[in-house]
């Protein structure tokens, strides 16, 4: 049976069952709200609010429901984020590519205005930088901090040698194990949730596969495809 190790955030752990695949999920990171930043956020008079993670909705749900103007457009980075936003009774737009790059491309097609970006404190500043270059008035807030769970990270590092695939669901999940797993990853098939995560791995010389759709379903579909093709007769 194919063995898959998925490294992700604590709040994202949910049962996953795929026929013929033994999946182990390790919560190597967790989030805590950045109360100082949250208290300074104002959404009044904003034309666009860009939400870079479903965790933003967890910590800012009430503010999103009460402070948005009638004409404010909400952009979520991907399906999980937009699903969380829609559960608040709000509309949500998605880019065609579920990543920072996709968000920037999406914003190229709208008129200028005031933008608020909501993300983790450790997130990339790519969206802010690019939108500023496009002429948007941009404010950015790190709504939550990402912390490494040292015990879970050590457990994950100890499992790398015993699995066929290692999946990283964000750049920070790689950072959590980079010191103890970097060498071992060279002997495993590494899968990154998307382009940003794959590029972080490549900086350390690790080539990662990425699914066409940057979602959990996309990752599992890619692994299933690779597993099936490797078992097919010549």
Steps between C-alpha positions, in 0.01 A plus 500: 500500500624848412594702808451877500613750763312831495641790700252777576355736758336367817159650417500334158518142624193304389457132415607409146427163346623400155481142381842339476679788672604513866498867602665640812444868581732680741411850629847653492374859528219682679362852498436763766314827443701820476274706724701819457459488122136393521416800716643740241317361196241724341296385201297819462518657156694209353437395140662155517578267789739219412491203738807279467393217730192347657670564835442872444127430500533312829649803672322780311156357423308756707692792351439373147128471569458843656752738343488431127329754278227396260732539201809341653620196306642203690768291330597168656822327399330165441198273556552438873534872567197592292297223662577647843405847376174379348406335827485855637237581238744703290589478133850392405701515179782258418795529263547235234826395670464448875816683604652842555583506130142426411374779725724753327383386157138524616555857616646603165147476362331738745511876535729660754402587852569440866609147588540324834698174504442265793753221549736336747785701647745267323331517161674626189477869416470416129134602469551830680806586292342414167170675569685812608686491169165476322389820669273367774495666842598200713492431873609159627448334838650188655186371668663199664842359578617156390684299763699178464406205720844356584372163622283443193786611276737244652238229453456603136874492438515149640230381261647632174713189443196274530265655244483526122370857471550806718246779452553860612182704529675838539854640501494510881434127522831452323675754722384298800698193392767643271787456745432136577342369179671685215745221411244220534259676266740442213401132507124558502240632261424849629170671423432869561148641528587773252756714325603708802574191709681330212721805452594500870603136474699567184705761685638208701554288190186291547290453188136460586203401289192722516144416397319689227246612761659637817267323744504190718289319240751604235787358707323170562401475135862548394623233742228260388594561138869441567428187702266357240737569210790336685292186552381480138647222283733603216 
